[in-house]
């Protein structure tokens, strides 16, 4: 008996030890959020119409989907070779500040700049300032403007602007933005990485920069005293700036946060080490506390104006995949829990090789406007932030925990990052929160750390606190527990809800596990996303798959349309699904589809030539229209050689192979 008892206690000890204890305290506020934490760098060269005509999802739509709240413009280092306009400063008319096309980029790049023009005017395809402000309005984000500064110290060419010219430009930009146009732009950054290479856009010293800050900022604040000045620098600069005459003009310390260097083994190094992902940020905070006068410390903030998990040494291959996305996710989380952090801007939307390099770690968006892995995790954070960050402590280095809470609405989002290669069982302890709650479990994951196309979706309903007992989070994933008071409980578990354009109109498809109290669906439609009208009532089907389809044949291809599902339970209590959006129909591009050989024998091989990289649905039907197979495919621009699965058995006859993607379609007939 003693042996059995000892064995039982040993097993119990092993079980308890295997669990990861996570404690969340809603009463311990780490930071009240600014509401602007989730930022991103734009690329004015790529985010205008240079890429937009062939982009199914617009840049603004993509940025809105991830809840981006700060947009940095015109970008990073390229900002020091950018002028928004010239005298008389009455319109956006972008041009280069460094005029030598041989010595400077993009001055000599004819894709973006009219190289033959004396003032090196930007072509219409780039995103000008007014277009950028329109994008900010659409996205619901605040602008962060980087004014040209370093160019006066460039050593690459004698053709460069004077300091007086760039001060005038900066002041006139403030006047145009906030007086002439009334844009009310608050954040203005003076140069980018002014410590960088002198033969690029210029470099200077902390002491000289401090003197220049006084001259630039005083001219800019003379136009609008309410603006906030972001100074740039890095560790080793801040003491000089904070103890200089520039201090009264400084509101925010801005810098690049790139902590990944020589991660031998790539993701394995990140996984197995308790890495510090915010050293540059903490250094700036420490210097404020050590060197700023006591009376200034409270008002001074910091802003990582660029961050990414790029390993500039090349030890960790820079693929935009789940592994890098998880590292980015932790980096952002470790940044925003710090009270001094105003915002953090991921670098960037698209680099200039976006059209030719797929899933680059430099790109949050691909050329079609789809989210890459690091863009998707920005959206995970964007969906999880409430009013405050509260204490969330994990007892395991493989599991990072965060929590965001709104004390008024009682919404609590518990965020669990499992960077390990094995699932983890979580023993969750929540204090100072409502005793009765429910909600939903969302997950970001892929097929492994190398997967470049991860997903983020709701995976389960949380009925009550007991639902979280024995919670298991997958390997290499992020799990969000979205909790709230029980009045918002959905009568079903949503798996997916999509809207896609087809020749007959718009196909709505959804999949759900329905709970006993669920009654029926009501499809609602809107042209503005605000006012919805009922389109059709759909009774619960009680089928085991829980799948539904509906075609809206009344779709007007020339206007946007929004759909949502009203979820009605047996007590006539209504809740709603997420809203799905269908963009106005543009001219459809054609896939070239060839089945060869045709007639086919056993294996059905075919080639799809695609105008652009995209996700597509391949459908096989017989002559009556009966669907025999549907499969998803990821197509690259150019030729794609594919074959149907060997499990598909076709008898003799005529068949149609149809390929469909947003704004693209094609088909071919073949004989068996």
C-alpha positions as CSV (number, residue, x, y, z in Angstrom):
1,X,0.0,0.0,0.0
2,X,2.9,2.4,0.9
3,X,4.4,1.6,-2.6
4,X,1.1,2.4,-4.3
5,X,0.7,5.6,-2.4
6,X,4.2,6.7,-3.2
7,X,3.7,5.9,-6.9
8,X,0.4,7.9,-6.9
9,X,2.1,10.9,-5.3
10,X,5.0,10.7,-7.8
11,X,2.6,10.7,-10.7
12,X,0.6,13.6,-9.2
13,X,3.9,15.5,-8.8
14,X,4.9,14.8,-12.4
15,X,1.4,15.9,-13.6
16,X,1.4,19.1,-11.6
17,X,5.0,19.9,-12.6
18,X,4.1,19.4,-16.3
19,X,1.5,22.1,-16.1
20,X,2.5,25.7,-16.7
21,X,1.1,28.0,-14.0
22,X,-0.1,31.4,-15.4
23,X,-1.4,33.9,-12.9
24,X,-3.5,36.9,-14.1
25,X,-4.3,39.8,-11.8
26,X,-6.9,42.2,-13.2
27,X,-6.3,44.5,-10.2
28,X,-2.6,45.0,-11.0
29,X,-2.4,47.5,-13.9
30,X,1.0,47.6,-15.5
31,X,0.1,50.3,-18.1
32,X,-2.8,52.3,-19.3
33,X,-2.6,52.1,-23.0
34,X,-2.4,55.1,-25.3
35,X,-4.6,53.4,-27.9
36,X,-1.8,54.0,-30.5
37,X,0.5,51.1,-29.6
38,X,0.1,49.0,-32.8
39,X,2.1,50.9,-35.4
40,X,3.7,50.2,-38.8
41,X,6.1,51.8,-41.2
42,X,4.7,52.6,-44.6
43,X,6.8,52.7,-47.8
44,X,5.7,55.7,-49.8
45,X,7.3,54.2,-52.9
46,X,5.3,51.0,-52.8
47,X,2.0,51.9,-51.0
48,X,0.7,54.2,-53.6
49,X,-0.6,53.2,-57.1
50,X,2.8,51.7,-58.0
51,X,1.4,48.4,-56.7
52,X,-2.3,49.2,-56.1
53,X,-3.8,48.7,-59.5
54,X,-3.2,44.9,-59.3
55,X,-3.8,44.5,-55.6
56,X,-7.1,42.7,-54.8
57,X,-7.0,43.9,-51.2
58,X,-6.1,47.6,-50.8
59,X,-3.3,48.6,-48.4
60,X,-5.8,50.6,-46.3
61,X,-8.1,47.7,-46.0
62,X,-5.3,45.4,-44.9
63,X,-4.0,47.9,-42.3
64,X,-7.5,48.4,-41.0
65,X,-7.9,44.7,-40.6
66,X,-4.9,44.5,-38.2
67,X,-6.1,47.6,-36.3
68,X,-3.0,49.6,-37.1
69,X,-3.1,52.8,-35.0
70,X,0.1,54.6,-36.0
71,X,1.3,54.9,-39.7
72,X,4.9,56.1,-40.1
73,X,5.5,58.1,-43.3
74,X,7.2,58.3,-45.7
75,X,9.1,55.4,-44.1
76,X,12.5,54.9,-42.4
77,X,15.9,55.8,-43.9
78,X,14.3,56.9,-47.2
79,X,12.6,59.8,-45.3
80,X,15.9,61.7,-45.2
81,X,15.8,61.9,-49.0
82,X,12.2,63.1,-49.3
83,X,10.6,66.5,-49.5
84,X,6.8,66.6,-49.4
85,X,6.6,69.7,-51.6
86,X,8.3,73.0,-52.5
87,X,7.5,76.7,-52.5
88,X,4.8,78.0,-52.5
89,X,3.8,74.9,-50.4
90,X,0.2,74.7,-51.6
91,X,0.0,71.1,-52.5
92,X,1.6,67.7,-52.1
93,X,4.3,67.4,-54.7
94,X,6.9,64.9,-53.5
95,X,10.5,65.1,-54.6
96,X,14.0,64.1,-53.6
97,X,16.1,66.2,-51.1
98,X,19.3,64.7,-52.5
99,X,19.4,65.5,-56.2
100,X,22.4,63.4,-57.4
101,X,21.0,60.4,-59.2
102,X,24.3,58.5,-59.2
103,X,25.1,59.0,-55.5
104,X,21.7,58.6,-54.0
105,X,18.7,56.2,-54.0
106,X,15.9,56.4,-55.0
107,X,16.9,59.6,-56.8
108,X,18.2,57.7,-59.7
109,X,15.4,55.1,-59.8
110,X,13.3,55.9,-62.8
111,X,10.5,53.6,-61.4
112,X,9.7,56.1,-58.7
113,X,11.4,59.4,-59.8
114,X,11.4,61.4,-62.9
115,X,15.2,61.4,-63.1
116,X,15.2,63.8,-66.0
117,X,13.4,66.5,-64.0
118,X,15.7,69.2,-62.4
119,X,14.0,68.9,-59.0
120,X,13.9,65.0,-59.1
121,X,10.1,64.9,-58.8
122,X,8.5,61.7,-57.7
123,X,6.2,60.0,-60.2
124,X,2.5,59.9,-59.6
125,X,2.7,56.2,-58.6
126,X,4.2,57.0,-55.2
127,X,2.0,57.8,-52.1
128,X,2.0,61.5,-51.7
129,X,1.3,63.2,-48.3
130,X,-2.4,64.0,-49.0
131,X,-3.0,60.4,-50.2
132,X,-1.3,59.2,-47.0
133,X,-3.5,61.3,-44.8
134,X,-6.6,59.9,-46.7
135,X,-5.2,56.4,-45.9
136,X,-4.9,57.4,-42.2
137,X,-8.5,58.4,-42.1
138,X,-9.7,55.2,-43.8
139,X,-7.6,53.0,-41.5
140,X,-8.4,55.0,-38.3
141,X,-4.7,55.6,-37.6
142,X,-2.6,58.6,-36.4
143,X,0.2,59.8,-38.7
144,X,3.9,59.9,-37.6
145,X,5.8,62.1,-40.0
146,X,9.6,61.8,-40.5
147,X,11.1,65.1,-41.8
148,X,14.3,65.1,-43.8
149,X,17.3,66.0,-41.7
150,X,20.4,63.8,-42.3
151,X,20.7,64.9,-45.9
152,X,22.6,68.0,-44.9
153,X,25.4,65.8,-43.6
154,X,25.6,63.3,-46.5
155,X,29.1,62.8,-47.8
156,X,28.2,60.9,-51.0
157,X,27.8,64.0,-53.1
158,X,28.3,67.8,-53.0
159,X,24.7,68.2,-54.3
160,X,22.7,68.4,-51.1
161,X,20.3,70.7,-49.3
162,X,21.4,73.3,-46.7
163,X,20.3,73.2,-43.1
164,X,18.2,76.4,-43.7
165,X,16.4,74.7,-46.6
166,X,15.4,71.7,-44.6
167,X,14.3,73.8,-41.6
168,X,12.0,75.7,-44.0
169,X,10.7,72.5,-45.5
170,X,10.0,71.0,-42.0
171,X,8.2,74.2,-40.8
172,X,6.2,74.5,-44.1
173,X,5.1,70.9,-43.8
174,X,3.7,71.6,-40.4
175,X,1.9,74.6,-41.7
176,X,0.5,72.8,-44.7
177,X,-0.6,69.8,-42.6
178,X,-2.1,71.5,-39.6
179,X,-3.0,75.1,-40.7
180,X,-3.7,74.8,-44.4
181,X,-5.3,71.3,-44.5
182,X,-6.3,71.0,-40.8
183,X,-5.0,67.4,-40.5
184,X,-3.9,67.9,-36.9
185,X,-0.7,65.8,-37.2
186,X,0.8,65.4,-33.7
187,X,3.9,63.3,-34.2
188,X,6.9,64.8,-36.0
189,X,10.2,62.9,-36.1
190,X,13.5,64.7,-36.9
191,X,15.4,62.4,-39.2
192,X,15.9,58.7,-39.1
193,X,18.9,56.8,-37.6
194,X,21.2,59.9,-37.8
195,X,24.0,57.7,-36.5
196,X,24.0,55.6,-39.7
197,X,26.4,55.6,-42.6
198,X,27.6,59.0,-43.8
199,X,27.7,58.1,-47.4
200,X,24.0,57.1,-47.5
201,X,21.7,59.8,-46.3
202,X,24.1,61.4,-43.8
203,X,25.3,61.0,-40.3
204,X,26.0,63.3,-37.3
205,X,27.0,63.3,-33.7
206,X,24.7,63.6,-30.6
207,X,26.1,67.0,-29.8
208,X,25.5,68.4,-33.3
209,X,22.1,66.8,-33.4
210,X,21.1,68.4,-30.2
211,X,21.9,71.8,-31.6
212,X,20.0,71.1,-34.8
213,X,17.0,69.9,-32.8
214,X,16.7,73.3,-31.3
215,X,16.7,75.0,-34.7
216,X,14.3,72.5,-36.4
217,X,11.9,72.1,-33.5
218,X,11.6,75.8,-32.6
219,X,10.7,76.6,-36.2
220,X,8.1,73.8,-36.4
221,X,6.6,74.6,-33.0
222,X,6.3,78.2,-33.9
223,X,3.8,77.1,-36.5
224,X,1.9,74.7,-34.2
225,X,3.0,74.6,-30.5
226,X,0.8,71.5,-29.9
227,X,2.9,69.1,-32.0
228,X,5.1,66.4,-30.4
229,X,8.7,66.2,-31.4
230,X,10.3,62.8,-31.7
231,X,14.1,62.9,-31.7
232,X,16.0,59.9,-33.1
233,X,19.1,58.2,-31.7
234,X,20.3,55.1,-30.0
235,X,22.0,53.9,-26.8
236,X,24.9,56.3,-26.1
237,X,23.0,59.4,-27.5
238,X,20.4,60.0,-24.9
239,X,22.5,61.5,-22.1
240,X,23.8,64.2,-24.5
241,X,20.3,65.1,-25.8
242,X,18.7,65.0,-22.4
243,X,21.3,67.3,-20.9
244,X,21.3,69.8,-23.7
245,X,19.3,72.9,-24.6
246,X,17.2,70.7,-26.9
247,X,15.5,69.1,-23.9
248,X,12.5,71.5,-23.7
249,X,11.7,70.7,-27.4
250,X,11.9,66.9,-27.0
251,X,8.7,64.9,-26.3
252,X,9.6,61.4,-27.4
253,X,12.8,59.4,-27.9
254,X,12.6,57.5,-31.1
255,X,14.9,54.6,-32.2
256,X,15.1,51.3,-34.1
257,X,14.6,48.1,-32.0
258,X,16.4,45.3,-33.8
259,X,17.7,42.9,-31.1
260,X,18.2,39.8,-33.2
261,X,21.9,39.2,-34.0
262,X,23.7,35.9,-34.7
263,X,20.9,33.6,-33.6
264,X,22.8,30.4,-34.4
265,X,20.4,27.7,-35.2
266,X,17.7,30.3,-36.0
267,X,14.4,29.6,-34.3
268,X,16.0,27.0,-32.0
269,X,18.2,29.8,-30.5
270,X,15.1,31.9,-29.9
271,X,13.1,28.9,-28.5
272,X,15.8,27.6,-26.1
273,X,17.0,30.9,-24.7
274,X,15.3,33.5,-22.5
275,X,16.2,36.3,-24.9
276,X,16.0,40.0,-24.3
277,X,14.0,41.5,-27.2
278,X,13.8,45.1,-25.9
279,X,17.4,46.2,-25.0
280,X,17.4,49.4,-27.0
281,X,14.0,50.4,-25.5
282,X,15.0,49.7,-22.0
283,X,18.3,51.7,-22.5
284,X,16.3,54.7,-23.6
285,X,14.0,54.4,-20.5
286,X,16.9,54.0,-18.2
287,X,18.6,57.1,-19.6
288,X,15.4,59.2,-19.1
289,X,15.4,58.1,-15.4
290,X,19.2,58.7,-15.1
291,X,19.9,61.8,-17.0
292,X,16.7,63.9,-17.5
293,X,15.8,66.4,-14.9
294,X,13.3,65.1,-12.4
295,X,10.7,67.6,-13.6
296,X,10.9,66.3,-17.2
297,X,10.9,62.5,-16.6
298,X,7.2,62.0,-16.4
299,X,6.4,63.7,-19.7
300,X,9.1,62.1,-21.8
301,X,8.1,58.9,-23.6
302,X,9.9,56.5,-25.9
303,X,8.9,55.0,-29.3
304,X,10.5,52.1,-31.1
305,X,9.9,53.6,-34.5
306,X,11.1,50.4,-36.2
307,X,11.1,46.8,-34.9
308,X,11.3,43.4,-36.5
309,X,12.8,40.0,-35.9
310,X,15.2,40.4,-38.8
311,X,18.6,38.8,-38.0
312,X,20.9,41.3,-39.8
313,X,23.8,38.9,-39.3
314,X,22.1,36.3,-41.5
315,X,22.5,33.5,-38.9
316,X,18.7,33.1,-38.7
317,X,17.3,32.9,-42.2
318,X,15.0,35.9,-42.7
319,X,11.9,34.0,-43.9
320,X,8.5,35.5,-43.1
321,X,7.2,32.4,-41.3
322,X,5.6,31.3,-38.0
323,X,9.0,31.3,-36.2
324,X,9.8,34.9,-37.0
325,X,6.2,35.9,-36.4
326,X,6.2,34.4,-32.9
327,X,9.4,36.3,-32.1
328,X,7.9,39.5,-33.5
329,X,4.8,38.8,-31.4
330,X,6.8,38.5,-28.2
331,X,8.9,41.6,-29.1
332,X,5.8,43.7,-29.4
333,X,4.3,42.4,-26.2
334,X,7.5,43.0,-24.3
335,X,7.5,46.5,-25.6
336,X,3.9,47.6,-24.9
337,X,3.8,46.5,-21.3
338,X,6.4,49.2,-20.6
339,X,4.6,52.4,-19.3
340,X,7.0,54.7,-21.2
341,X,6.3,53.2,-24.6
342,X,4.0,55.4,-26.7
343,X,3.8,53.1,-29.7
344,X,5.9,50.5,-31.6
345,X,6.1,50.6,-35.4
346,X,6.8,47.3,-37.2
347,X,9.1,47.7,-40.2
348,X,7.4,47.6,-42.8
349,X,4.4,47.3,-45.1
350,X,6.4,46.5,-48.2
351,X,10.0,46.8,-49.3
352,X,10.8,47.7,-52.9
353,X,11.3,44.1,-54.0
354,X,7.8,43.2,-52.9
355,X,6.7,42.3,-56.5
356,X,9.5,39.8,-57.0
357,X,10.3,38.4,-53.5
358,X,7.5,36.4,-51.9
359,X,7.0,36.3,-48.2
360,X,9.9,38.5,-47.4
361,X,10.4,39.3,-43.7
362,X,10.6,42.9,-44.7
363,X,6.9,42.8,-45.8
364,X,3.8,42.8,-43.6
365,X,1.8,42.6,-46.8
366,X,2.3,40.7,-50.0
367,X,1.8,42.2,-53.4
368,X,-1.9,41.2,-53.4
369,X,-2.6,42.9,-50.1
370,X,-2.7,39.7,-48.2
371,X,-1.1,39.6,-44.7
372,X,2.2,37.8,-44.4
373,X,2.9,36.0,-41.2
374,X,4.4,39.0,-39.4
375,X,1.4,41.1,-40.6
376,X,-1.0,38.5,-39.3
377,X,0.5,38.6,-35.7
378,X,0.1,42.4,-35.8
379,X,-3.6,41.7,-36.3
380,X,-3.6,39.3,-33.4
381,X,-2.3,42.0,-31.1
382,X,-4.6,44.5,-32.8
383,X,-7.6,42.4,-31.8
384,X,-6.4,41.8,-28.3
385,X,-5.7,45.3,-26.9
386,X,-8.2,46.8,-24.5
387,X,-7.7,49.8,-22.2
388,X,-4.9,48.5,-20.0
389,X,-2.1,45.9,-19.7
390,X,-2.4,44.0,-16.5
391,X,-0.1,41.5,-14.7
392,X,0.2,38.1,-16.3
393,X,3.0,35.9,-15.0
394,X,4.0,32.6,-16.6
395,X,6.0,30.0,-14.6
396,X,7.7,28.7,-17.7
397,X,10.2,30.3,-20.1
398,X,8.6,28.6,-23.1
399,X,5.3,30.3,-22.4
400,X,5.0,34.0,-22.5
401,X,1.9,35.5,-21.0
402,X,0.2,38.9,-21.3
403,X,-3.2,40.3,-20.5
404,X,-5.2,43.3,-21.6
405,X,-8.3,44.5,-19.6
406,X,-11.1,47.0,-19.8
407,X,-12.5,47.5,-16.3
408,X,-15.6,49.2,-17.6
409,X,-16.7,46.6,-20.0
410,X,-15.1,43.7,-18.1
411,X,-13.4,42.5,-21.3
412,X,-10.3,40.5,-20.5
413,X,-8.0,39.1,-23.1
414,X,-5.4,36.6,-21.9
415,X,-2.6,36.1,-24.4
416,X,-0.5,33.0,-24.3
417,X,2.5,32.5,-26.6
418,X,4.0,29.0,-26.7
419,X,7.3,29.1,-28.4
420,X,8.1,25.5,-27.6
421,X,7.8,22.6,-30.1
422,X,5.4,20.7,-27.8
423,X,1.9,21.6,-26.5
424,X,1.6,23.0,-23.0
425,X,-1.0,22.4,-20.4
426,X,-1.9,25.7,-18.6
427,X,-3.0,26.0,-15.0
428,X,-4.7,29.4,-15.2
429,X,-5.4,31.5,-12.0
430,X,-7.3,34.7,-12.5
431,X,-7.8,37.1,-9.6
432,X,-9.8,40.4,-9.2
433,X,-12.0,39.5,-12.1
434,X,-15.7,38.6,-12.3
435,X,-16.4,35.1,-11.0
436,X,-18.8,34.3,-13.8
437,X,-17.6,34.7,-17.4
438,X,-17.6,33.2,-20.9
439,X,-16.0,34.0,-24.2
440,X,-14.0,32.6,-27.0
441,X,-10.7,31.0,-27.7
442,X,-8.7,32.2,-30.7
443,X,-5.4,30.8,-32.1
444,X,-2.6,31.8,-34.3
445,X,-0.8,28.8,-35.7
446,X,0.6,27.0,-38.7
447,X,1.9,23.6,-39.6
448,X,5.2,24.4,-38.0
449,X,7.7,27.2,-37.5
450,X,8.6,27.2,-41.2
451,X,5.0,27.7,-42.3
452,X,4.7,30.9,-44.3
453,X,0.9,30.9,-44.4
454,X,-0.4,30.7,-40.7
455,X,-4.0,31.4,-39.7
456,X,-5.7,33.3,-36.9
457,X,-9.2,32.2,-36.1
458,X,-11.7,31.4,-33.4
459,X,-11.3,27.7,-32.4
460,X,-13.7,27.2,-29.5
461,X,-16.3,28.8,-27.2
462,X,-15.5,29.3,-23.5
463,X,-18.8,28.4,-21.7
464,X,-17.6,29.2,-18.1
465,X,-14.5,29.2,-15.9
466,X,-14.6,25.4,-15.9
467,X,-14.0,25.4,-19.6
468,X,-10.4,26.6,-19.0
469,X,-9.5,23.7,-16.7
470,X,-6.8,21.6,-18.3
471,X,-6.3,24.2,-21.1
472,X,-3.8,22.9,-23.7
473,X,-2.1,25.4,-26.0
474,X,-0.5,24.1,-29.2
475,X,3.2,24.1,-30.0
476,X,4.5,27.2,-31.8
477,X,1.3,29.2,-31.4
478,X,-0.5,32.1,-29.8
479,X,-3.7,31.5,-27.9
480,X,-6.0,34.4,-27.0
481,X,-8.7,33.8,-24.4
482,X,-11.3,36.6,-24.9
483,X,-13.3,36.7,-21.8
484,X,-16.3,38.8,-20.8
485,X,-19.4,38.8,-18.6
486,X,-21.8,36.0,-19.6
487,X,-24.3,38.3,-21.4
488,X,-22.4,37.9,-24.6
489,X,-22.3,34.1,-25.0
490,X,-22.7,32.9,-28.5
491,X,-25.2,30.1,-29.1
492,X,-22.6,28.3,-31.3
493,X,-18.9,27.9,-32.0
494,X,-17.9,29.7,-35.2
495,X,-15.3,27.9,-37.3
496,X,-15.3,30.2,-40.3
497,X,-17.5,32.8,-42.2
498,X,-16.4,34.0,-45.7
499,X,-17.8,35.9,-48.6
500,X,-16.4,35.5,-52.1
501,X,-17.4,36.7,-55.5
502,X,-18.6,34.1,-58.0
503,X,-20.2,34.6,-61.4
504,X,-23.7,34.2,-59.9
505,X,-23.1,36.9,-57.2
506,X,-21.5,36.5,-53.8
507,X,-21.1,33.1,-52.1
508,X,-21.5,33.2,-48.4
509,X,-20.1,30.1,-46.6
510,X,-19.9,29.4,-42.9
511,X,-19.2,26.5,-40.6
512,X,-20.2,26.2,-37.0
513,X,-20.9,23.8,-34.2
514,X,-24.3,24.8,-32.9
515,X,-25.3,24.5,-29.2
516,X,-28.7,23.3,-28.0
517,X,-30.1,26.8,-27.4
518,X,-29.4,27.9,-31.0
519,X,-32.4,28.6,-33.3
520,X,-31.5,30.0,-36.6
521,X,-29.4,32.4,-38.7
522,X,-30.4,35.7,-40.3
523,X,-28.1,36.9,-43.1
524,X,-27.8,40.7,-43.0
525,X,-26.4,42.9,-45.8
526,X,-25.1,46.5,-45.9
527,X,-23.5,48.8,-48.4
528,X,-21.8,51.0,-45.7
529,X,-21.0,48.5,-42.9
530,X,-23.3,50.4,-40.5
531,X,-26.9,50.0,-41.6
532,X,-27.8,46.4,-42.2
533,X,-31.0,44.8,-43.7
534,X,-32.1,41.2,-43.4
535,X,-31.5,39.3,-46.6
536,X,-32.6,35.7,-45.7
537,X,-33.5,33.6,-42.7
538,X,-31.6,30.2,-42.6
539,X,-32.8,27.5,-40.2
540,X,-30.4,25.3,-38.4
541,X,-29.7,22.2,-40.5
542,X,-28.7,19.8,-37.7
543,X,-26.2,18.3,-40.2
544,X,-23.1,16.9,-38.7
545,X,-20.7,19.0,-40.6
546,X,-22.3,22.3,-39.6
547,X,-21.7,23.8,-43.0
548,X,-23.9,26.4,-44.8
549,X,-23.8,28.1,-48.1
550,X,-25.9,30.9,-49.6
551,X,-25.6,32.9,-52.9
552,X,-26.6,36.5,-53.0
553,X,-27.6,37.0,-56.6
554,X,-28.5,40.6,-56.0
555,X,-24.9,41.7,-55.6
556,X,-24.0,45.0,-57.4
557,X,-20.5,44.5,-58.7
558,X,-19.8,48.2,-58.7
559,X,-20.2,48.9,-55.0
560,X,-18.7,47.4,-51.8
561,X,-21.0,45.2,-49.7
562,X,-20.8,43.9,-46.1
563,X,-22.4,40.8,-44.6
564,X,-23.0,39.6,-41.1
565,X,-25.0,36.8,-39.5
566,X,-27.5,37.4,-36.8
567,X,-27.4,34.4,-34.5
568,X,-30.8,33.9,-32.8
569,X,-31.2,31.4,-29.9
570,X,-34.5,29.8,-28.8
571,X,-35.1,32.6,-26.3
572,X,-34.9,35.2,-29.1
573,X,-31.6,36.6,-27.8
574,X,-29.6,38.0,-30.7
575,X,-25.8,38.1,-31.1
576,X,-23.8,38.8,-34.3
577,X,-20.9,37.2,-36.2
578,X,-18.0,39.2,-37.5
579,X,-18.6,41.4,-40.5
580,X,-17.2,40.2,-43.8
581,X,-16.5,42.6,-46.7
582,X,-16.5,42.3,-50.5
583,X,-14.7,44.9,-52.4
584,X,-16.2,46.4,-55.6
585,X,-15.7,44.3,-58.7
586,X,-12.7,45.3,-60.8
587,X,-11.9,43.9,-64.2
588,X,-11.3,40.2,-63.8
589,X,-8.0,38.9,-64.9
590,X,-7.8,35.5,-66.5
591,X,-5.9,32.4,-65.5
592,X,-4.6,30.4,-68.5
593,X,-5.6,26.8,-67.7
594,X,-4.3,23.9,-69.8
595,X,-4.9,20.2,-69.0
596,X,-2.2,18.0,-70.6
597,X,-2.4,15.3,-71.8
598,X,-6.1,15.7,-72.8
599,X,-7.9,13.3,-72.9
600,X,-6.4,12.1,-69.6
601,X,-5.8,8.5,-68.5
602,X,-5.2,8.2,-64.8
603,X,-3.3,11.2,-63.5
604,X,-5.0,14.6,-64.3
605,X,-2.1,17.1,-64.8
606,X,-2.6,20.7,-65.6
607,X,-0.8,24.0,-65.8
608,X,-2.2,27.3,-64.5
609,X,-0.5,30.5,-65.7
610,X,-1.4,33.2,-63.1
611,X,-1.0,37.0,-63.6
612,X,-0.1,37.4,-59.9
613,X,0.6,35.4,-56.8
614,X,-2.7,34.5,-55.1
615,X,-4.7,31.8,-53.2
616,X,-7.1,30.0,-55.5
617,X,-9.9,27.4,-55.4
618,X,-9.8,24.7,-57.9
619,X,-13.1,23.0,-58.7
620,X,-13.9,19.9,-60.7
621,X,-17.5,19.5,-62.0
622,X,-19.2,17.2,-64.5
623,X,-21.3,18.5,-67.3
624,X,-24.4,18.7,-65.1
625,X,-22.6,21.1,-62.7
626,X,-22.2,18.5,-59.9
627,X,-19.1,19.4,-57.9
628,X,-16.8,16.4,-57.6
629,X,-13.8,18.1,-56.0
630,X,-12.8,21.4,-54.4
631,X,-9.2,22.0,-53.4
632,X,-7.2,25.1,-52.4
633,X,-3.9,26.0,-54.1
634,X,-1.3,28.7,-53.6
635,X,-0.4,30.1,-57.0
636,X,2.7,32.1,-57.9
637,X,2.9,34.6,-60.7
638,X,3.7,32.7,-63.9
639,X,3.4,28.9,-64.5
640,X,2.1,26.6,-61.8
641,X,2.2,22.8,-62.6
642,X,-0.4,20.9,-60.6
643,X,-2.3,17.6,-60.6
644,X,-5.5,16.3,-59.0
645,X,-5.2,14.1,-56.0
646,X,-4.9,10.4,-56.8
647,X,-7.9,9.7,-54.6
648,X,-10.2,11.3,-57.1
649,X,-11.8,8.6,-59.3
650,X,-13.3,9.8,-62.5
651,X,-15.3,7.6,-64.9
652,X,-15.4,8.2,-68.6
653,X,-16.9,11.6,-69.6
654,X,-16.4,15.3,-70.0
655,X,-15.3,17.4,-67.0
656,X,-14.7,21.1,-66.3
657,X,-11.7,22.3,-64.2
658,X,-12.4,25.8,-62.9
659,X,-9.9,28.0,-61.1
660,X,-11.2,31.0,-59.1
661,X,-9.5,33.7,-57.0
662,X,-10.4,37.2,-56.1
663,X,-10.5,39.2,-59.4
664,X,-9.1,36.2,-61.3
665,X,-10.7,33.1,-62.9
666,X,-10.1,30.6,-65.6
667,X,-11.3,27.2,-66.7
668,X,-10.6,24.2,-69.0
669,X,-12.5,21.2,-70.3
670,X,-11.0,17.8,-70.4
671,X,-12.1,14.3,-71.3
672,X,-11.5,11.1,-69.4
